[in-house]
């Protein structure tokens, strides 16, 4: 971990940078892989899982294809299949791998 102000190496336990005195804010809201999987399986057509995982551009893409899916069935089938597979992949990931990728 590096200090955002001076770039000095820090340990995760530090609350203040010893080099420059910058207060460090820790991210306390960790994403949960089970919630992400539920959002992917049940709300995948709306891109809920992508919004939850802080990927808003992909969430908007899923949402657009989901809206077009109301008129055309084929995009809906593709989005539902992809998001369901993503939900299964989230569940199959180890907690450590999920944390590294999404937290």
N, C-alpha and C positions, 0 to 999 in steps of 0.2 A: 504494500500500500504506500502511496506517495502523497505528500502534502500538496494540496491544490495551489498553495501560494508560492512556496519555494522549491518544491520538488524533492524534498528530503525523504529518505526512506523512513517509514514508520511501522510500528507494530500495531496489530489490531486493538490492543488494550489501551493505547494512548488516546487521551481526550484532547490534548493540546500538542502542537508541534514544538519540540524542544529547540529547534533551530530558529524559528521565526515567531513563535507564540500564537500561531493561527489556531483558533478553535476548530475542532473537527466534528462534523455532523455525520452521524452514522445512520445508514438506511435501516430503519427498524421494521419496515413493511416488506416482509419477504413473501414472494409469490409461492403458492401452494400447488404442487403438481396435481393433486386430486381435484381441486377447484378448476384448474386449467383443463383437465380431462373432461370434467362434467360440462364446462362451457363449450368445449370442442364437439362433444357428442350431441348435446341438446341444443346448443346455440351456434353451431358452426356455420350455418347458412347465413347468419348475421355477422359473423366474424367476432363474436364475443370473446373467444379465447385469445385472439390476437390483440384485442384492445386490453384485455386483462394482463397479458404478458408485455405490455408497453410496446407494441408493434402496430401503431395506428394506421400506417400506410397499407399494410397487409390487411388490417381489419376493414378498411374502406374498400379495398379490392374485393374481399369476400362479400361485403355488403352489397356492392354494385352487382356482382354476379348473382347474388341471392335475389335481388330485386328483379333483374332480368329473367331470373328463373321462374318468376310468376308467369311470364308470358311464354318463355321457352323452357320446356322441361329438361332438356339436355344439360344446360349449365347447373341446374339445381342438383341433378344426380351427381355431377362431377364434384361440386362443392361439398355436398353431404358425404360423399365417399372420402374425399381428401381430409376433411375435418374429423371424420370418425377414425381414420387411420392415425391422424395426429394425436387424437385423444388416447388411443391405445399406446402409441409411442411414448407419450408423457408418462403413462402408468408403468411402462416397462423400464423407463430410465431409473437409474439409482438416484437417491436423494442428492448425493454429492454432484452428480453430473447435471441434474436439473438446476441446482443452485449455481453452478459455474456458468451455465448457459443463460439463465433467466433472472438471476438475482444479483 
